[in-house]
Every structure is written in C-alpha cells, then in structure tokens.
Amino acid sequence: MSNLPTAPPVDPLAYWDVPDRLHRGADAAIGCVLMLLELVALAICVVVWPFIDHFELDSQAPQHPWVFWDYAPAIAVLGAVVVVVGVVAVKGRATITAVSQLLIALLVAAVLAVGSVAQLHDDKRQPAPAPAGRALAGSTEPAQESTPAKEFEA
C-alpha cells in the first residue's frame, strides 16, 4: 500500500462550469457570424441581384419588369440552408445558434411570403394580353371569315 492520502470525492458539476461558458461563447460567436452571413446573402438576393439584373445605361434598351419569381428560388435555397444549419445546431445543443437560425428562417419565410403576395397582386393588375388575331388586325371587332359566296360577289 502507498502512504498517499485518498483523493477527495469528485463533484461532477464543478468541472463543467468553465467548458459550458466556453461553449456558450463559441456558440454565440458562431450564431452571430452565421446570422451576419445569411443577412448579407438575403440582401444580395433581394436588393443587389435585381438591381444589377435591371441596370441599363441605354435608355432605349427594352425594359423588362421586375419579377419576384426570378429570385424566389435563390431565397428558398438560402432558407433551406438556414433550416439545415438550425437542425445541426439543435442536435449539437448550440442554443444561441439554433435561436439565431430560427429568426433568420422566419425572416426568409416572411420575405418569400410577402414577395409572393406582392407578385401575385402585380400579376392580377396587369391587363390580359389580347388574342393574336385581334392584335394583328388592329380592330376590336371579331375577325370575320370570308366565305366563298362573298368572294365571288366582290
């Protein structure tokens, strides 16, 4: 036997205080950085990309209208990435990151919902295109077909 004294009993909660604080700090940093990157990506999809897409120096160039459906898939992919990162954060017990991803997912869902409603409203305001036969003839009356009897009379 040895002359060493016995070790005091181990309190399992005493050793987890420091690592939990360190994990919370890393969790907060990751959550903030991800939130910043996702907000930048959302701003690019909603503001920068449409601006660049419709930027034209030539005033005589044909103007095409802004259509939300052109940019909605990119915003939806961003939302899917946010949800996947949020699920990974929940599984890793990174509470702050999970909450930040939930907030960004709600923001992306709101942007998709508001953009879709605005585009549907804009689509309903646009007049329906005229049928091709009437537009080419230039008249508002229905086009009359010529019959063989009328061709011989003229």
Backbone as a printed PyTorch tensor [residue, N CA C, xyz], in Angstrom:
tensor([[[   0.8240,   -1.1690,    0.0000],
         [   0.0000,    0.0000,    0.0000],
         [   0.8740,    1.2400,    0.0000]],

        [[   0.2540,    2.2880,   -0.4230],
         [   1.0140,    3.5230,   -0.5240],
         [   0.6590,    4.4250,    0.6440]],

        [[   1.5480,    5.3600,    0.9210],
         [   1.3500,    6.3050,    2.0110],
         [   0.6150,    7.5660,    1.5590]],

        [[   0.1340,    7.5930,    0.3150],
         [  -0.5510,    8.7720,   -0.2230],
         [  -1.9620,    8.8760,    0.3650]],

        [[  -2.4080,   10.1180,    0.5730],
         [  -3.7850,   10.2630,    1.0610],
         [  -4.7940,    9.9690,   -0.0390]],

        [[  -5.9790,    9.5960,    0.3440],
         [  -7.0120,    9.3070,   -0.6460],
         [  -7.5210,   10.6230,   -1.2360]],

        [[  -7.9500,   10.5570,   -2.4830],
         [  -8.4440,   11.7370,   -3.1830],
         [  -9.8340,   12.0980,   -2.6680]],

        [[ -10.1430,   13.4090,   -2.6630],
         [ -11.4840,   13.7880,   -2.2230],
         [ -12.5160,   13.3230,   -3.2570]],

        [[ -13.7620,   13.1800,   -2.8580],
         [ -14.7840,   12.7590,   -3.8160],
         [ -14.9530,   13.8140,   -4.9250]],

        [[ -15.2220,   13.3640,   -6.1270],
         [ -15.3370,   14.2500,   -7.2890],
         [ -16.7670,   14.7620,   -7.4020]],

        [[ -16.8850,   16.0920,   -7.5130],
         [ -18.1790,   16.7080,   -7.7710],
         [ -18.2880,   16.9050,   -9.2890]],

        [[ -19.1360,   16.1380,   -9.9650],
         [ -19.1640,   16.2210,  -11.4360],
         [ -19.6160,   17.5810,  -11.9580]],

        [[ -20.3830,   18.3270,  -11.1920],
         [ -20.8530,   19.6320,  -11.6640],
         [ -19.7820,   20.7040,  -11.5640]],

        [[ -18.8160,   20.5360,  -10.7010],
         [ -17.7900,   21.5610,  -10.5000],
         [ -16.8880,   21.7090,  -11.7280]],

        [[ -16.6920,   20.6710,  -12.4810],
         [ -15.7660,   20.7170,  -13.6030],
         [ -16.4270,   21.1640,  -14.9100]],

        [[ -17.7350,   21.3070,  -14.9390],
         [ -18.4030,   21.6570,  -16.1690],
         [ -18.7080,   23.1460,  -16.2850]],

        [[ -18.4050,   23.9420,  -15.2900],
         [ -18.7040,   25.3630,  -15.3400],
         [ -17.8880,   26.0850,  -16.4190]],

        [[ -16.6130,   25.8750,  -16.4290],
         [ -15.7600,   26.5770,  -17.3880],
         [ -16.0340,   26.1260,  -18.8200]],

        [[ -16.0780,   24.8290,  -19.1210],
         [ -16.3510,   24.4530,  -20.5100],
         [ -17.7160,   24.9210,  -20.9960]],

        [[ -18.7310,   24.9380,  -20.1430],
         [ -20.0360,   25.4220,  -20.5820],
         [ -19.9590,   26.8930,  -20.9720]],

        [[ -19.2570,   27.6870,  -20.2100],
         [ -19.1080,   29.1040,  -20.5600],
         [ -18.3380,   29.2530,  -21.8580]],

        [[ -17.3170,   28.4310,  -22.0370],
         [ -16.5650,   28.4890,  -23.2890],
         [ -17.4410,   28.0650,  -24.4670]],

        [[ -18.2440,   27.0300,  -24.2710],
         [ -19.1280,   26.5810,  -25.3370],
         [ -20.1870,   27.6310,  -25.6590]],

        [[ -20.6810,   28.3070,  -24.6420],
         [ -21.6690,   29.3530,  -24.8840],
         [ -21.0510,   30.5090,  -25.6580]],

        [[ -19.8110,   30.8550,  -25.3780],
         [ -19.1340,   31.9230,  -26.1150],
         [ -18.9200,   31.5560,  -27.5720]],

        [[ -18.4710,   30.3300,  -27.8090],
         [ -18.2880,   29.8760,  -29.1890],
         [ -19.6290,   29.7750,  -29.9050]],

        [[ -20.6430,   29.3310,  -29.1870],
         [ -21.9790,   29.2330,  -29.7600],
         [ -22.4930,   30.6130,  -30.1560]],

        [[ -22.3000,   31.6030,  -29.2960],
         [ -22.7400,   32.9660,  -29.5980],
         [ -21.9720,   33.5370,  -30.7830]],

        [[ -20.6740,   33.2910,  -30.8360],
         [ -19.8720,   33.7970,  -31.9520],
         [ -20.3010,   33.1590,  -33.2710]],

        [[ -20.5000,   31.8630,  -33.2640],
         [ -20.9300,   31.1770,  -34.4880],
         [ -22.3120,   31.6490,  -34.9100]],

        [[ -23.2090,   31.7970,  -33.9370],
         [ -24.5590,   32.2780,  -34.2490],
         [ -24.5490,   33.6620,  -34.8580]],

        [[ -23.7290,   34.5600,  -34.3190],
         [ -23.6490,   35.9300,  -34.8460],
         [ -23.0360,   35.9650,  -36.2460]],

        [[ -21.9800,   35.2040,  -36.4550],
         [ -21.3290,   35.1920,  -37.7680],
         [ -22.2610,   34.5950,  -38.8190]],

        [[ -22.9250,   33.4950,  -38.4750],
         [ -23.8650,   32.8990,  -39.4310],
         [ -25.0110,   33.8440,  -39.7450]],

        [[ -25.5140,   34.5170,  -38.7220],
         [ -26.6140,   35.4520,  -38.9280],
         [ -26.1740,   36.5950,  -39.8590]],

        [[ -24.9800,   37.1090,  -39.6490],
         [ -24.4640,   38.1780,  -40.4920],
         [ -24.3050,   37.7060,  -41.9430]],

        [[ -23.7240,   36.5240,  -42.1380],
         [ -23.5320,   35.9990,  -43.4910],
         [ -24.8660,   35.7400,  -44.1860]],

        [[ -25.8370,   35.2330,  -43.4490],
         [ -27.1330,   34.9530,  -44.0550],
         [ -27.8980,   36.2390,  -44.3680]],

        [[ -27.7560,   37.2460,  -43.5380],
         [ -28.3770,   38.5380,  -43.8470],
         [ -27.7500,   39.1700,  -45.0850]],

        [[ -26.4440,   39.0280,  -45.2340],
         [ -25.7730,   39.5380,  -46.4350],
         [ -26.2590,   38.7690,  -47.6700]],

        [[ -26.3670,   37.4510,  -47.5550],
         [ -26.8570,   36.6500,  -48.6850],
         [ -28.2920,   37.0120,  -49.0420]],

        [[ -29.1290,   37.2500,  -48.0380],
         [ -30.5120,   37.6450,  -48.2930],
         [ -30.5730,   39.0230,  -48.9490]],

        [[ -29.7200,   39.9370,  -48.5000],
         [ -29.6820,   41.2700,  -49.1130],
         [ -29.2130,   41.1890,  -50.5660]],

        [[ -28.2860,   40.3110,  -50.8460],
         [ -27.8210,   40.1320,  -52.2260],
         [ -28.9610,   39.6050,  -53.0940]],

        [[ -29.7110,   38.6310,  -52.5800],
         [ -30.8140,   38.0440,  -53.3570],
         [ -31.9680,   39.0190,  -53.5670]],

        [[ -32.2210,   39.8810,  -52.5860],
         [ -33.3970,   40.7420,  -52.6410],
         [ -33.0870,   42.1090,  -53.2390]],

        [[ -31.8830,   42.6410,  -53.0150],
         [ -31.5900,   44.0160,  -53.4240],
         [ -30.5440,   44.0770,  -54.5420]],

        [[ -29.3900,   43.5030,  -54.3170],
         [ -28.2650,   43.6860,  -55.2360],
         [ -28.5050,   42.9710,  -56.5640]],

        [[ -28.9100,   41.7110,  -56.5090],
         [ -29.1060,   40.9400,  -57.7340],
         [ -30.1690,   41.5670,  -58.6310]],

        [[ -31.3680,   41.9340,  -58.1220],
         [ -32.3340,   42.6030,  -59.0060],
         [ -31.8300,   43.9400,  -59.5520]],

        [[ -31.0840,   44.6810,  -58.7460],
         [ -30.5490,   45.9600,  -59.2240],
         [ -29.5890,   45.7410,  -60.3850]],

        [[ -28.6690,   44.8050,  -60.2270],
         [ -27.6970,   44.5270,  -61.2900],
         [ -28.4040,   43.9470,  -62.5170]],

        [[ -29.4050,   43.1100,  -62.2750],
         [ -30.1340,   42.4850,  -63.3740],
         [ -30.8860,   43.5150,  -64.2110]],

        [[ -31.3730,   44.5860,  -63.6000],
         [ -32.1580,   45.5860,  -64.3150],
         [ -31.3830,   46.8800,  -64.5880]],

        [[ -30.1060,   46.9080,  -64.2770],
         [ -29.2980,   48.1040,  -64.5060],
         [ -28.9850,   48.2170,  -65.9870]],

        [[ -29.3380,   49.3420,  -66.5830],
         [ -29.1150,   49.5550,  -68.0080],
         [ -28.7870,   51.0250,  -68.2300]],

        [[ -27.6690,   51.2940,  -68.9020],
         [ -27.2870,   52.6660,  -69.1930],
         [ -27.9750,   53.1930,  -70.4500]],

        [[ -28.3700,   52.3050,  -71.3250],
         [ -29.0220,   52.7080,  -72.5670],
         [ -30.5040,   52.9460,  -72.2940]],

        [[ -30.9550,   54.1710,  -72.4950],
         [ -32.3620,   54.4840,  -72.2180],
         [ -33.2930,   53.8890,  -73.2700]],

        [[ -32.7710,   53.5360,  -74.4310],
         [ -33.5930,   52.9690,  -75.4980],
         [ -33.6900,   51.4510,  -75.4180]],

        [[ -32.9730,   50.8440,  -74.4970],
         [ -32.9930,   49.3920,  -74.3690],
         [ -34.3640,   48.9460,  -73.8710]],

        [[ -34.7980,   47.7850,  -74.3010],
         [ -36.1090,   47.3130,  -73.8380],
         [ -36.0870,   47.0540,  -72.3220]],

        [[ -37.1210,   47.5050,  -71.6780],
         [ -37.2310,   47.3360,  -70.2290],
         [ -38.0840,   46.1110,  -69.9410]],

        [[ -37.5650,   45.2060,  -69.1220],
         [ -38.3870,   44.0760,  -68.6990],
         [ -38.7380,   44.2740,  -67.2200]],

        [[ -39.9390,   43.9090,  -66.8520],
         [ -40.3930,   44.1820,  -65.4780],
         [ -39.6880,   43.3130,  -64.4520]],

        [[ -39.6780,   43.8060,  -63.2330],
         [ -39.1160,   43.0450,  -62.1240],
         [ -40.1060,   41.9660,  -61.7470]],

        [[ -39.6380,   40.7240,  -61.7280],
         [ -40.4980,   39.5910,  -61.4030],
         [ -39.8750,   38.8490,  -60.2240]],

        [[ -40.6350,   38.7330,  -59.1520],
         [ -40.1370,   38.0750,  -57.9360],
         [ -39.7970,   36.6150,  -58.1800]],

        [[ -40.5090,   35.9770,  -59.0970],
         [ -40.2980,   34.5390,  -59.3190],
         [ -38.8940,   34.2500,  -59.8520]],

        [[ -38.2140,   35.2470,  -60.4100],
         [ -36.8500,   35.0420,  -60.8840],
         [ -35.8700,   34.8610,  -59.7200]],

        [[ -36.1820,   35.4490,  -58.5770],
         [ -35.2620,   35.4510,  -57.4450],
         [ -35.7220,   34.5510,  -56.2960]],

        [[ -36.9650,   34.0860,  -56.3400],
         [ -37.5120,   33.2570,  -55.2700],
         [ -36.7550,   31.9370,  -55.0740]],

        [[ -36.2960,   31.2480,  -56.1240],
         [ -35.5600,   30.0050,  -55.8750],
         [ -34.2670,   30.2130,  -55.0780]],

        [[ -33.5560,   31.2830,  -55.3380],
         [ -32.3250,   31.5480,  -54.5810],
         [ -32.6420,   31.8290,  -53.1110]],

        [[ -33.7280,   32.5500,  -52.8660],
         [ -34.1310,   32.8440,  -51.4890],
         [ -34.5800,   31.5590,  -50.8030]],

        [[ -35.2810,   30.6810,  -51.5250],
         [ -35.7190,   29.4110,  -50.9540],
         [ -34.5320,   28.5020,  -50.6230]],

        [[ -33.5200,   28.4990,  -51.4700],
         [ -32.3170,   27.7070,  -51.1800],
         [ -31.6250,   28.2440,  -49.9300]],

        [[ -31.5610,   29.5580,  -49.7990],
         [ -30.9960,   30.1480,  -48.5850],
         [ -31.7940,   29.7090,  -47.3630]],

        [[ -33.1160,   29.6890,  -47.4750],
         [ -33.9470,   29.2250,  -46.3690],
         [ -33.7030,   27.7740,  -46.0290]],

        [[ -33.5080,   26.9380,  -47.0370],
         [ -33.2130,   25.5220,  -46.7910],
         [ -31.8750,   25.3540,  -46.0680]],

        [[ -30.8780,   26.1330,  -46.4740],
         [ -29.5740,   26.0720,  -45.7960],
         [ -29.7090,   26.5080,  -44.3390]],

        [[ -30.5040,   27.5410,  -44.1030],
         [ -30.7140,   28.0260,  -42.7330],
         [ -31.3780,   26.9490,  -41.8830]],

        [[ -32.3580,   26.2570,  -42.4390],
         [ -33.0370,   25.2030,  -41.6800],
         [ -32.0870,   24.0490,  -41.3680]],

        [[ -31.2620,   23.6510,  -42.3340],
         [ -30.3070,   22.5630,  -42.0920],
         [ -29.3070,   22.9520,  -41.0070]],

        [[ -28.7860,   24.1700,  -41.0800],
         [ -27.8420,   24.6260,  -40.0510],
         [ -28.5290,   24.6900,  -38.6880]],

        [[ -29.7920,   25.1050,  -38.6650],
         [ -30.5380,   25.1430,  -37.4100],
         [ -30.7340,   23.7670,  -36.8120]],

        [[ -31.0260,   22.7760,  -37.6440],
         [ -31.1870,   21.4030,  -37.1550],
         [ -29.8700,   20.8750,  -36.6060]],

        [[ -28.7810,   21.1530,  -37.3030],
         [ -27.4650,   20.7280,  -36.8110],
         [ -27.1450,   21.4140,  -35.4800]],

        [[ -27.5110,   22.6790,  -35.3440],
         [ -27.2670,   23.4030,  -34.0950],
         [ -28.0990,   22.8310,  -32.9530]],

        [[ -29.3230,   22.4430,  -33.2410],
         [ -30.1560,   21.8410,  -32.1910],
         [ -29.5830,   20.5080,  -31.7610]],

        [[ -29.1390,   19.7080,  -32.7160],
         [ -28.5500,   18.4120,  -32.3640],
         [ -27.2440,   18.5740,  -31.5910]],

        [[ -26.5130,   19.6490,  -31.8730],
         [ -25.2640,   19.8960,  -31.1550],
         [ -25.4650,   20.6850,  -29.8750]],

        [[ -26.7030,   20.9520,  -29.5030],
         [ -27.0640,   21.6930,  -28.2910],
         [ -26.4480,   23.0920,  -28.2790]],

        [[ -26.3710,   23.7110,  -29.4510],
         [ -25.9020,   25.0830,  -29.5680],
         [ -27.1380,   25.9830,  -29.5820]],

        [[ -27.5950,   26.3530,  -28.4210],
         [ -28.8690,   27.0390,  -28.2610],
         [ -28.8920,   28.3930,  -28.9520]],

        [[ -27.8520,   29.1720,  -28.7950],
         [ -27.8290,   30.5180,  -29.3640],
         [ -27.8420,   30.4510,  -30.8890]],

        [[ -27.0670,   29.5490,  -31.4570],
         [ -27.0500,   29.3810,  -32.9080],
         [ -28.4070,   28.8980,  -33.4000]],

        [[ -29.0240,   27.9900,  -32.6800],
         [ -30.3400,   27.4790,  -33.0830],
         [ -31.3870,   28.5930,  -33.0780]],

        [[ -31.3630,   29.4470,  -32.0640],
         [ -32.3200,   30.5560,  -31.9950],
         [ -32.0550,   31.5560,  -33.1180]],

        [[ -30.7830,   31.8550,  -33.3870],
         [ -30.4780,   32.8010,  -34.4700],
         [ -30.9070,   32.2330,  -35.8210]],

        [[ -30.7450,   30.9240,  -36.0170],
         [ -31.1790,   30.3080,  -37.2710],
         [ -32.6950,   30.2950,  -37.3850]],

        [[ -33.3730,   30.1450,  -36.2640],
         [ -34.8300,   30.2180,  -36.2760],
         [ -35.2920,   31.6150,  -36.6910]],

        [[ -34.6370,   32.6370,  -36.1700],
         [ -35.0060,   34.0080,  -36.5300],
         [ -34.7570,   34.2810,  -38.0140]],

        [[ -33.6360,   33.8170,  -38.5310],
         [ -33.3340,   34.0140,  -39.9500],
         [ -34.3110,   33.2110,  -40.8130]],

        [[ -34.6610,   32.0010,  -40.3830],
         [ -35.6330,   31.2020,  -41.1400],
         [ -36.9880,   31.9030,  -41.1830]],

        [[ -37.3910,   32.5020,  -40.0830],
         [ -38.6410,   33.2600,  -40.0740],
         [ -38.5570,   34.4690,  -40.9980]],

        [[ -37.4140,   35.1400,  -41.0240],
         [ -37.2270,   36.2870,  -41.9120],
         [ -37.2830,   35.8560,  -43.3780]],

        [[ -36.6210,   34.7570,  -43.7050],
         [ -36.6360,   34.2570,  -45.0850],
         [ -38.0480,   33.8460,  -45.4830]],

        [[ -38.7730,   33.1910,  -44.5750],
         [ -40.1590,   32.8030,  -44.8630],
         [ -41.0270,   34.0400,  -45.0720]],

        [[ -40.7920,   35.0860,  -44.2770],
         [ -41.5600,   36.3240,  -44.4360],
         [ -41.2440,   36.9850,  -45.7760]],

        [[ -39.9830,   36.9980,  -46.1660],
         [ -39.6080,   37.5900,  -47.4600],
         [ -40.2590,   36.8130,  -48.6010]],

        [[ -40.2450,   35.4800,  -48.5210],
         [ -40.8850,   34.6760,  -49.5560],
         [ -42.3970,   34.9130,  -49.6030]],

        [[ -43.0220,   34.9860,  -48.4350],
         [ -44.4760,   35.1840,  -48.3950],
         [ -44.8580,   36.5640,  -48.9200]],

        [[ -44.1830,   37.5990,  -48.4430],
         [ -44.5100,   38.9610,  -48.8710],
         [ -44.1900,   39.1530,  -50.3550]],

        [[ -43.0750,   38.6320,  -50.8040],
         [ -42.7340,   38.7430,  -52.2210],
         [ -43.7110,   38.0080,  -53.1130]],

        [[ -44.1480,   36.8320,  -52.6880],
         [ -45.1180,   36.0720,  -53.4750],
         [ -46.4570,   36.7910,  -53.5440]],

        [[ -46.9150,   37.3080,  -52.4140],
         [ -48.1860,   38.0310,  -52.4000],
         [ -48.0910,   39.2890,  -53.2580]],

        [[ -46.9880,   40.0080,  -53.1660],
         [ -46.8160,   41.2190,  -53.9770],
         [ -46.7730,   40.8810,  -55.4630]],

        [[ -46.1000,   39.7920,  -55.8240],
         [ -46.0260,   39.4130,  -57.2330],
         [ -47.3860,   38.9500,  -57.7450]],

        [[ -48.1280,   38.1890,  -56.9440],
         [ -49.4620,   37.7760,  -57.3570],
         [ -50.3820,   38.9880,  -57.5250]],

        [[ -50.2640,   39.9520,  -56.6190],
         [ -51.0560,   41.1770,  -56.7320],
         [ -50.6860,   41.9390,  -58.0060]],

        [[ -49.3900,   42.0180,  -58.3050],
         [ -48.9330,   42.7090,  -59.5070],
         [ -49.3820,   41.9650,  -60.7610]],

        [[ -49.3680,   40.6260,  -60.7130],
         [ -49.8270,   39.8470,  -61.8630],
         [ -51.3090,   40.0640,  -62.1300]],

        [[ -52.1080,   40.2150,  -61.0880],
         [ -53.5470,   40.4360,  -61.2720],
         [ -53.8340,   41.8340,  -61.8120]],

        [[ -52.9670,   42.8010,  -61.5210],
         [ -53.1630,   44.1690,  -62.0130],
         [ -52.8500,   44.3020,  -63.4910]],

        [[ -51.9730,   43.4790,  -64.0130],
         [ -51.5750,   43.5630,  -65.4150],
         [ -52.7560,   43.1770,  -66.3010]],

        [[ -52.9970,   43.9230,  -67.3680],
         [ -54.0930,   43.5410,  -68.2680],
         [ -53.7420,   42.2580,  -69.0090]],

        [[ -54.7600,   41.5050,  -69.3010],
         [ -54.5520,   40.2520,  -70.0310],
         [ -54.1750,   40.5830,  -71.4670]],

        [[ -53.2430,   39.8590,  -72.0400],
         [ -52.8620,   40.1430,  -73.4240],
         [ -54.0180,   39.8190,  -74.3720]],

        [[ -54.1190,   40.6130,  -75.4160],
         [ -55.1780,   40.4100,  -76.4100],
         [ -54.8380,   39.1860,  -77.2530]],

        [[ -55.8470,   38.5170,  -77.7600],
         [ -55.5680,   37.3880,  -78.6510],
         [ -54.7930,   37.8610,  -79.8790]],

        [[ -54.0050,   36.9910,  -80.4460],
         [ -53.1030,   37.3750,  -81.5370],
         [ -53.8500,   37.8440,  -82.7730]],

        [[ -54.9790,   37.2510,  -83.1050],
         [ -55.7210,   37.6300,  -84.3130],
         [ -56.2180,   39.0600,  -84.2420]],

        [[ -56.7240,   39.4690,  -83.1170],
         [ -57.2450,   40.8230,  -82.9730],
         [ -56.1190,   41.8420,  -82.8770]],

        [[ -55.0450,   41.4700,  -82.2580],
         [ -53.9450,   42.4150,  -82.0980],
         [ -53.2930,   42.7170,  -83.4420]],

        [[ -53.2010,   41.7190,  -84.3090],
         [ -52.5770,   41.9460,  -85.6060],
         [ -53.4980,   42.7280,  -86.5310]],

        [[ -54.7890,   42.4840,  -86.4310],
         [ -55.7200,   43.1840,  -87.3060],
         [ -55.8720,   44.6400,  -86.8870]],

        [[ -55.6710,   44.9410,  -85.6230],
         [ -55.7780,   46.3070,  -85.1560],
         [ -57.1950,   46.7250,  -84.8490]],

        [[ -58.1480,   45.8420,  -84.9480],
         [ -59.5370,   46.1930,  -84.6660],
         [ -59.9810,   45.4970,  -83.3920]],

        [[ -61.0540,   46.0250,  -82.8270],
         [ -61.5950,   45.4240,  -81.6160],
         [ -62.7550,   44.5100,  -81.9360]],

        [[ -63.2140,   44.5040,  -83.2010],
         [ -64.3090,   43.6300,  -83.5980],
         [ -63.7560,   42.2550,  -83.9130]],

        [[ -64.5670,   41.2160,  -83.7240],
         [ -64.0790,   39.8760,  -84.0480],
         [ -63.8050,   39.7470,  -85.5490]],

        [[ -62.7880,   39.0110,  -85.8550],
         [ -62.4280,   38.8210,  -87.2690],
         [ -63.4770,   37.9410,  -87.9310]],

        [[ -63.9120,   38.3390,  -89.1510],
         [ -64.9130,   37.5680,  -89.8820],
         [ -64.2060,   36.7610,  -90.9510]],

        [[ -64.6230,   35.5290,  -91.0260],
         [ -64.0360,   34.6650,  -92.0500],
         [ -64.7280,   34.9410,  -93.3760]],

        [[ -63.9560,   34.8800,  -94.4150],
         [ -64.5580,   35.1060,  -95.7320],
         [ -65.1860,   33.8010,  -96.2050]],

        [[ -66.3170,   33.9360,  -96.8080],
         [ -66.9950,   32.7610,  -97.3550],
         [ -66.8310,   32.7760,  -98.8640]],

        [[ -66.9130,   31.6340,  -99.5060],
         [ -66.7340,   31.6100, -100.9690],
         [ -67.7720,   32.4520, -101.7070]],

        [[ -68.9820,   32.5460, -101.1840],
         [ -70.0280,   33.3160, -101.8770],
         [ -69.6710,   34.8080, -101.8530]],

        [[ -69.1330,   35.3180, -100.7620],
         [ -68.8100,   36.7380, -100.6700],
         [ -67.5830,   37.0720, -101.5280]],

        [[ -66.6940,   36.1270, -101.7170],
         [ -65.5060,   36.3870, -102.5240],
         [ -65.9010,   36.5890, -103.9850]],

        [[ -66.9060,   35.8260, -104.4590],
         [ -67.3130,   35.9600, -105.8470],
         [ -68.1010,   37.2360, -106.0800]],

        [[ -68.7860,   37.7500, -105.0590],
         [ -69.5830,   38.9620, -105.2170],
         [ -68.6870,   40.1870, -105.3810]],

        [[ -67.5610,   40.1890, -104.7600],
         [ -66.7190,   41.3700, -104.7760],
         [ -65.9510,   41.5490, -106.0350]]])
